[in-house]
């Protein structure tokens, strides 16, 4: 009695593309599918960036337009933007996986059709096959975080920092009926930076520490080491 797996083998093999027309159709459909997946993750990244921009604009409007608004609103905005950046870094890692597949396909399949290059004999189908069998992240979380921070989010953080410094150094933006002159000493700024029971000097040290770390992450070029773990698709 023949084995069921062996008996079913010819039928399964027949499902594979065999003619050049079938192969081209398979390639076209596969490329379109990967483009759709890449575009989907690109849209998720853009949505997170749009949320961050909306948060910054809303918090700036609330904090700077009303003297009674506490400067802690801007600190809360920094926290929200940091959270959105953390989410976007995760989404960027998934986007990078599908973007790499699309680029491999376009570089080694479409590019030789339009402009063949001698000696370009890369086994790109093997590369795509391995990526489809065991999809893995191509960049680490910290590298994705650094990319998105360097390209978009660093400017949002700097705007929030400038607004926060303006808020704690301008009495007109803090309480109604206060004299309109700017603070004349660092101690006044530290006093204005207090947040409830937390002293102002501790708040300033925390903010400077966070921004120093963000600048370090932004300007440092991390290698593309993979942190490990398969992409769950």
SVG drawing of the C-alpha trace seen along z (x, -y; Angstrom):
<svg xmlns="http://www.w3.org/2000/svg" viewBox="-6 -93 37 95">
<polyline fill="none" stroke="black" stroke-width="0.4" points="0.0,0.0 1.6,-3.3 2.3,-6.0 -0.2,-8.8 2.5,-11.4 4.3,-9.8 1.0,-9.4 0.2,-13.0 3.6,-14.2 2.8,-14.5 -0.3,-16.6 1.7,-18.9 4.5,-19.3 1.9,-20.0 0.8,-23.1 4.2,-24.6 4.7,-27.0 6.5,-25.2 6.3,-27.4 7.9,-30.8 4.4,-32.4 3.4,-30.8 6.7,-31.9 6.4,-35.5 2.8,-35.6 3.9,-34.2 6.7,-36.8 4.3,-39.7 1.7,-38.6 4.4,-38.0 5.9,-41.4 2.5,-43.1 1.8,-41.2 5.1,-42.3 4.5,-45.9 1.1,-45.9 2.6,-44.5 5.4,-47.1 2.9,-49.9 0.7,-48.7 3.5,-49.0 4.6,-52.3 1.1,-53.6 1.3,-52.5 4.6,-54.3 3.2,-57.5 0.1,-57.3 2.3,-57.1 4.3,-60.1 1.0,-62.0 -0.2,-61.2 3.1,-62.5 2.8,-65.8 -0.8,-66.1 0.2,-65.6 3.0,-68.2 0.7,-70.8 -2.1,-70.2 0.1,-70.4 1.9,-73.5 -1.5,-75.2 -2.7,-74.2 0.5,-75.2 1.5,-78.4 -1.9,-79.9 -3.1,-79.9 -1.0,-81.4 -2.7,-79.0 -1.5,-75.9 1.2,-74.1 4.6,-73.4 4.0,-69.8 1.8,-69.6 4.9,-69.9 6.7,-67.2 3.7,-65.0 3.9,-65.7 7.5,-64.6 6.5,-61.3 3.8,-60.7 6.1,-61.5 8.6,-59.1 6.0,-56.4 4.9,-56.9 8.6,-56.8 9.0,-53.5 5.9,-52.1 7.1,-53.4 10.5,-51.8 8.8,-48.4 6.7,-49.1 9.8,-50.2 11.5,-46.8 8.6,-45.0 8.5,-47.5 12.3,-47.0 11.7,-43.2 9.3,-43.7 11.1,-46.6 14.3,-44.5 12.3,-41.8 10.9,-44.3 14.4,-45.9 15.9,-42.4 13.3,-41.6 13.6,-45.0 17.4,-45.0 18.0,-41.4 14.9,-40.8 13.6,-44.1 16.9,-46.0 18.6,-43.3 15.6,-43.4 15.9,-47.2 19.7,-47.5 21.7,-44.2 25.0,-44.3 27.7,-41.8 28.9,-39.6 25.8,-40.2 25.1,-36.6 23.5,-36.8 21.2,-33.9 18.5,-36.3 15.8,-33.6 17.6,-31.7 17.8,-34.9 14.0,-35.4 13.3,-31.8 15.3,-31.8 13.5,-35.0 10.1,-33.5 10.9,-30.3 12.4,-31.9 11.7,-35.7 14.0,-37.5 14.4,-41.2 17.2,-42.8 17.9,-45.7 17.9,-45.9 15.4,-47.7 17.9,-50.4 18.9,-50.9 15.3,-51.4 14.7,-53.7 17.8,-55.8 16.7,-56.0 13.2,-57.3 14.5,-59.7 17.2,-61.1 14.8,-61.6 11.6,-62.8 11.3,-62.8 14.4,-64.8 12.8,-67.9 9.6,-67.3 11.6,-66.8 13.6,-70.0 10.4,-72.0 9.0,-70.7 12.2,-71.5 12.3,-75.0 8.6,-75.5 9.3,-74.1 12.3,-76.5 10.2,-79.4 7.4,-78.4 9.5,-78.2 11.6,-81.3 8.7,-83.7 6.4,-84.6 3.7,-85.8 3.3,-82.2 2.9,-80.9 0.5,-82.9 -1.7,-85.9 -0.7,-89.1 3.0,-88.3 5.4,-90.9 6.4,-90.6 10.1,-90.5 12.1,-87.4 13.7,-85.5 17.0,-87.1 18.8,-84.1 19.1,-80.3 17.5,-79.8 14.3,-81.4 14.2,-79.0 14.9,-76.0 12.1,-77.2 9.7,-77.5 10.6,-74.0 9.3,-72.3 6.5,-69.8 4.4,-69.2 6.6,-67.8 9.4,-67.2 12.0,-70.0 12.9,-72.0 16.5,-70.9 15.6,-67.3 13.2,-67.9 15.9,-69.8 18.4,-67.1 15.9,-64.5 15.1,-66.5 18.7,-67.2 19.6,-63.5 16.8,-62.3 17.7,-64.8 21.4,-64.0 20.6,-60.3 18.3,-61.2 21.1,-63.2 23.5,-60.4 21.1,-57.9 20.4,-60.2 23.9,-60.9 25.4,-57.5 25.4,-55.1 24.5,-51.6 25.4,-48.6 22.7,-46.5 23.0,-43.6 19.8,-41.6 18.6,-41.3 17.1,-37.9 13.6,-36.5 11.6,-35.6 9.1,-38.0 5.6,-36.7 3.7,-37.1"/>
</svg>
